Amino acid sequence: MPKRILTGTVTSDKNEQTVTVSVERRFKHPVLKKIIRKSKKYRAHDPKNSFKEGDQVRIQECAPVSKSKRWEVLVA
């Protein structure tokens, strides 16, 4: 099964080798028929600490790195 790849914005880079990425998705509400924006935060592994707050990044699923990290940052 292929690994999911998401695109989002780095919202925090305070932890060592970790970035918090906010991923926004848009969809049409089934009853109201209007476009709704929802966002979710993912903690991703960044081994070189190369990404800073505000950067656009792509993250990919991976094996668990720690208790909360299940994603890794793809190098562009």
C-alpha positions as semicolon CSV with decimal commas, in nm:
position;residue;x (nm);y (nm);z (nm)
1;M;0,000;0,000;0,000
2;P;0,145;0,341;-0,094
3;K;0,240;0,589;0,175
4;R;0,028;0,903;0,206
5;I;0,191;1,235;0,122
6;L;0,044;1,559;0,261
7;T;0,137;1,924;0,209
8;G;0,125;2,177;0,490
9;T;0,287;2,467;0,673
10;V;0,539;2,435;0,956
11;T;0,383;2,591;1,267
12;S;0,656;2,503;1,518
13;D;1,022;2,402;1,503
14;K;1,108;2,436;1,872
15;N;1,178;2,067;1,935
16;E;1,498;1,893;1,831
17;Q;1,457;1,698;1,503
18;T;1,081;1,759;1,506
19;V;0,849;2,001;1,326
20;T;0,477;2,051;1,375
21;V;0,297;2,074;1,040
22;S;-0,055;2,211;0,997
23;V;-0,235;2,049;0,702
24;E;-0,554;2,212;0,575
25;R;-0,819;2,030;0,376
26;R;-1,125;2,170;0,202
27;F;-1,448;1,986;0,131
28;K;-1,810;2,055;0,053
29;H;-2,050;2,007;0,344
30;P;-2,302;1,736;0,252
31;V;-2,609;1,927;0,379
32;L;-2,513;2,295;0,369
33;K;-2,335;2,264;0,031
34;K;-2,070;2,517;0,129
35;I;-1,695;2,479;0,129
36;I;-1,553;2,406;0,475
37;R;-1,186;2,434;0,578
38;K;-1,050;2,198;0,841
39;S;-0,693;2,175;0,961
40;K;-0,503;1,911;1,152
41;K;-0,156;1,917;1,304
42;Y;0,100;1,643;1,250
43;R;0,438;1,602;1,417
44;A;0,702;1,508;1,162
45;H;1,063;1,393;1,187
46;D;1,318;1,645;1,056
47;P;1,663;1,491;1,123
48;K;1,870;1,791;1,005
49;N;1,654;2,066;1,162
50;S;1,646;2,228;0,818
51;F;1,287;2,359;0,816
52;K;1,173;2,672;0,998
53;E;0,836;2,813;1,099
54;G;0,629;2,926;0,799
55;D;0,791;2,690;0,545
56;Q;0,573;2,489;0,306
57;V;0,667;2,120;0,340
58;R;0,556;1,778;0,219
59;I;0,531;1,500;0,478
60;Q;0,507;1,125;0,424
61;E;0,391;0,840;0,644
62;C;0,664;0,631;0,804
63;A;0,721;0,378;1,078
64;P;0,687;0,524;1,430
65;V;0,990;0,732;1,527
66;S;0,861;0,822;1,874
67;K;0,537;0,827;2,072
68;S;0,386;1,109;1,863
69;K;0,587;1,106;1,538
70;R;0,450;0,889;1,254
71;W;0,546;1,122;0,967
72;E;0,874;1,235;0,808
73;V;0,953;1,549;0,611
74;L;1,034;1,491;0,244
75;V;1,340;1,679;0,120
76;A;1,244;1,902;-0,171
